[in-house]
Amino acid sequence: MSTFRLFPKSLQSKSASICSTAIVLILIASGCSQSKEPIAGMGIMTGEVTDRSALVQIRLTIEDRLIDNDVHGMPGLVEFTLTTADGKTKHPPQIVHATAERDFIARALWADLQANTEYRCKTRTGTSPKTLREGPSGTFKTHPGPTSSDPVEFVVVTGMNYAKFHGDNRIDGSIHLLHNATELPKPYSGKDKKLGYPALKTLLDLKPDFFVGTGDTIYYDTPKEPRAETTTQMRQKWHEQFIQPRFHDLFAEVPTFWEVDDHDYRIDDGDNSGDYDPSPELARRILMEQLPIAPAENQSAKTYRTHRINKDLQIWFMENRIYRSPNAMTDGPEKSIWGTEQKAWLKRTLVSSNATFKIMISPTPMIGPDSLHKTDNHADIGGFQTERDEFFSWLIETGLDKKHFYIVCGDRH
């Protein structure tokens, strides 16, 4: 029988990084000369690991810290090499161009891997094949796969609040108190301010097999003025978050799965209605650009997906923003967070799965109400309760409610 541990949102309270609103840390650095060769200043990240494949990415930069409030990118080449941890199997290297069009992110897809096997991915970076020099390296382990009951452990995290952690005087404390029923926390200082959220070290010390981010990884809408609306502004939010050293340490050893929620999609409680920036199209493009959810060339990939982790565990990663009906729509049978296609896919794949444990990870709450003034999720009165109730009834009708089916929700305030 497989075992797994869920380390929920409460862990983040140690780092004052709980879900709410995130913002920009302004650091002014002087006297920094531009390197002639790019570096991978934001570390390495692995995503979407299965029993047979993985995505690995780095971003080429001029520096490895915030300069004028951003981490400036630089074009170049990245050579990815992959070997098993014991060095016995080596895959042919991949050369990937990092261009401004993709925010200087180079992403490699590794396929035909061995199940339940530890791998190390090394990188070299440069402006040409002749100038390549050593870059960051990362490790990951492929999943056991559908025939193995080897145990797995993973962590689930929601909301990483850059603004609260570092402090920003543009946050209105009275509005925060009104919306969150808590005072605005004091920002961190000392070494934690430099290294980033202490909870990330806690997660790394647990040595999980993978990390699941349920959304609100960054906050485009904090501060409200100015909020991130353009490609440049939105990218900057990701840069300031992932430049923190504890992210480097965690992602070098722990592969990731990502979902999106309101703050890293458009605005607080955002849907696809409203003529304002960022548009739904731009929001999706930046999401797929910044996170290793799909190969770089596959921008049309579905953001909802399911992965069979081992014989006993299958996980469903839901998409709760891109396909939703307007929040203001009257609740009823036609109102949906998931959309017709995703809902049909969810039911079909749940019924066909023979995994002992089935876990659905939802970016938004399904039990509540979450808040009496909100209408943007399945738990809220006037929100999407009809769809939630229909799904729960279907679980009972199919007997899945008594067959180790669990729902893990993000965004819980």
N, C-alpha and C positions, 0 to 999 in steps of 0.2 A: 504494500500500500504506500502510495506517495504521501509525503508530508510537505506542507508549505506554511510559511508564516506571512501574515499581512501586517505591515507596520503602518498604521493609519495616520491620518492628518495630525493627530494629537502629538506625534513625535515632533512636529515642526514648532510646537510652542516653545521648545528649547531655544529656538533661534529667532523668535519674534517674526517668523517669516510666513505666518499663516495667511490664508486667502484673504485678500481684500483689495488693496490697490498698490500698484508699484510704480516707481518713478525713476527719474534720472539722477544719478550721482554725478556731480560736476567736479572733475579734477582738472586742474590746470598744471601742466608740466612744461617746463621750458628747457631749452638746450638739448633737445632730442634730435639727433641727425638721422636722416632717412638712410636705411640700409640699402645697399645695392642689390642685395638678394633677399627674397621673401623668407619669412619664418612662419611657423604655425603657432602664432601667439595665443590661440584660444584652445590649444590642446587637441585631443582626438576623441571622437565619439563613435560608438557602434550602435546600430539599431536594427530592429526587426530580425533578430536572430531566430532561426528555426533549427530543425535537426539537420538541415542540408544547406543553409545559406545564411548570409549576413551582409549588412551594409556598413561600410566604414567611411567616415568623412573627416576632413580637416579643413580649416579656412586659412588661406595665406594672408599674412598681415605684414605691415611695416614694423610694428612694435608689439610687445607682449603686455601692454598696459593701456589704460585709458589716457588718451591725449586729446585735449579739447573735447572731452566728454564722449569720445568714441574710440574704437579700435580700427584703425584705417587699413583697408585691404590693399593687396598688391597682386598683380597678375603673375602667373608662373606655371610651373609644372610640379606635379606630385607623383612620385613613384611609390606605389603600394606593393609590399611583398608580404605574403602570408605563409606561415609554416605552422605545423603542429607544435605544441609546446616542447615535445621531445626532440624536435628537429628532424624527424624521420621523413616527413612528407612536406614538400615545398610546392606551392602553386606558382605558375608563371607570373612574373610581376606585371602590374598594370600601370600605365602612364596616363594620367588624367590632367587636362588643362583646367586651371582655375582662372575664370574670366570675370570681368565686372558684371556681365549679364546675370551671373549666378552668385553675385556677392563674393566672388573669389573662393567659393566653396568647391572643393573637389571631393567627389563621392565615388567609391568603388563598390561594385556588387561582387561578392564571392559566392559561387555556386558549387554544386557537386562536393560538398563537404561531408565529413564523416560525423555521424550522430554521436552525441555524448563525448565530445572530444574537445580538449583545450587547444586554443589557437593563439598565436601572437602575430599581430599585424604591425610591421615596421614601415616607416615612411622616410622618404628623402625629398627635399624641396629645393627648388632653384628656378632660375629664369630660362635655363636650357639643360639638355641632358648632360652637358659637360660641367655644369656648375652645381649639380645636385649634392646636397649635404644632408647629414642625418637630421631627421625630424622626430616628432613624438611617436611613441609606440603604444599599443594597447593590447589587452588580452580579453578573450571571451571564451565561453564554452557553449558549444552547440547543445540544443535540447536533446534529452534522451530519445524522444520520438515515440510513436504509437505502440511499439512493441516492448518498451522498457518501463519498469516501475521504479527506476532509480529516483530518489527524492529530489525535489527542487524547493528553493526558498526564494521569495521575491518581496519587494517593497512597493507600496503604492503611496504616491505623494500628490497632494493637490495644493496649488497656490503657493508661489514663492515670491514673497513680497519685498521687492528690492527697495521701494521707497520707505517702508516702515523700518526695514533693517538698517539702512544707511541714514535715514532722516532727510526730509526735504521740507523746507519752510513754505512751500507752495501748497501743501496739503492743509485743507481747512479742518481744524480739529473739531469744530462744532458740528460740521456735516458728518464727519467720521463717527462722532458720538451718536448722532441721530440714526445713522444707517446701521451701526454695528453694536450699539448699546454698550460700548466700551470706550474708554479714553484712548487716544492715540498713544501707542507705546513709545517709550524712549528709544532712540536709535542706539545701535551697538557702537562700541568704541574699542580702542586697543587693537590687539592682533586679530580679533574676530572681524573687525571692520575691514581689515586688509585681506583676510583669507576667505571671508564669506560665511554663509550660514553654518553654525556649529553642527546642526542636525545632519548635514551632508557627511561629516566625519563619522557621526554615529551610524549612519546608514552604511558607510564603507566598512566600518568595523564589524558589522553584522555579516559581511561577505555574502550578500544575496546573489542569486544566479542572474537576476535581472531587476531593472527599475522600471516602474510604470508611472508616467506623469499624466495626470488626468486633465490637465489644462490649467489656464491662468498661470502659465509658466512665466509670462511677462504681462505687463499691463500697458496697453496702448493709451488708455484713457486716464492715466494719472501722471502728472496733474491734469485736471480738466482743461486748463489753459496754460501752455499750449499742449494739446494731446497729439499723439502720433497719427498722422493722416497720410503722409507720403511714403513712398518706398524707402527713401533715405531715413526718415524719422522712425519708421517701423523696424528697419534693420538695426538701427542704433540701440533699440530696446533689447534685442537679442544679444548684441555685442556686449553691452555693459553687464548683462546677467552672466553670460557664459565665460567672461574673462576672469571671473573670480577663481582663485587657485583651488578651492575645495571642489569646484565642479571639475576641474582638470583631473584631480586625483580620483574622484568617483568614476567619471566616465572612462578613464584609462583602464579600469578594471571591471566595471559593471555595465553591460549592454542595456539599451533602453527601448521602451515602447512609449509612444506619445499619442495623446489625444488633445483636442482643442476645446476651450470653453469661451465664455463671452469676452473676457478682457484681452485674451490673445487672439481674438477673432475680429471684433470691431469695437464695441463699447460695453459698458456694464449692462447685463441682461439683453445684449444685442441679438437681433434676428437679421433677416435679409431684406427688411423693408426700410424705407427712409432714404432720402437723397442726400447722403453725407459720406464723407471719407473717414476711414478707408471703405471702399466698396467691397461687397462680398467676393468679387473676383480677385481683387488685389489681396484681400485677407487670406484667401486660399493659396494664392501663388506664393506669398511670403512664408506661410506655414510649410508648404512642401519644399521650399528652398532651404529653410533654416534647419529643419529636422529630418533625420534619416528614416523617413516613413516609406519611401519608394525610391527606385533609381531616379537619378536627376532628369533623365529624358522622359520619364513616365509621369508627367504632370497631371494626367487624367486619372491616375490610380484612385481607387476607392479608399477613403479614409476609415471606413468601417471594415473590419476584418476579423478572422478568427484563426487562432494558432493552437494546434495540438502540441502540448508541451511534452507529455509522456503518456504512457498507457492510461493513467488514472486522471489526468487533468487536461481540460481544454478551456481556453479563455476567449471571450468575445470582447473586442474593443469597439465601443459604439461611437457613432458620429451624431452629436446632439445639436449642432449649429447649422451646418451647411444645407440640410434638407428640410428645415423646420418651417411650419406655418407661422404667420405673424403672431406675435404674443398677444396683440390686441384682439385677435379673432375670438369670437364667442366659443367657449369650450363645447365640444360635441364630437360626434363620430368622424367628422371631416378634418378636425384639427389634429396636427401630428408634429411631434418633434423628430421622429425617425423618417417619415416619408414612407410611401407605399412599398417601394422597392426594398429598402433596408429592413422594414418590418417583416416582409415576406421572407427575405434571406435569413433573418434572425430565427424565425420559427422553423423554417426548413432545416437549417443547420443544427439547431438544438435537438430536434426530433431525430435526426440522422446520426447524432453523435453517440458513441458507446463509451465515452469517458466516464469514469466513476464520479468525478467531480466536475461540475460545469460552473464556471464563474463568469458572470457578465460584469464588466467594468464600465460604469456609466459616468460621464463627466459631470452630470447634474443629479440632484437628489430625486429619489422615487418615493420616499416615505416622509411625511411631514404633516402640516405645511412647513416649509423651510423658513418662510417669513410671511407675515400677514400683508406686507406691502409689495410682495413680489408675485408675478404671474408668469414667470419664464421657464418653469420646470414641471415635471410630472407630479410633484408633491403639493404645488401651490393651488389654493382655491382660486378659480377663475383662470387657471393655467392650462395644464394638459392632463388633468386627472382622468378624463374619459379614456384616453389612450392607455394610461397606466392601469386603470381598472379592467379594461378589456384584456390587457396582457396578463394581468394577475389571474383573471378568470380562466384564460387559456392555459396558464400553467397548471391550474387545478384540474381542468378537464383532461389534460394530457398526462397528469400524474407526475409532472416534472417537479412540482413543489415538494414531493416526497422522495426525490431521487438525487439528493445532494446538489441541488441548484442554488447558487448563491449570487447575490448582487452586491457589488462594492461600488459605492457612490463617492464622487468627488464633490467639490464646491460647497460642502456643508459649512455654513457659517456658525 
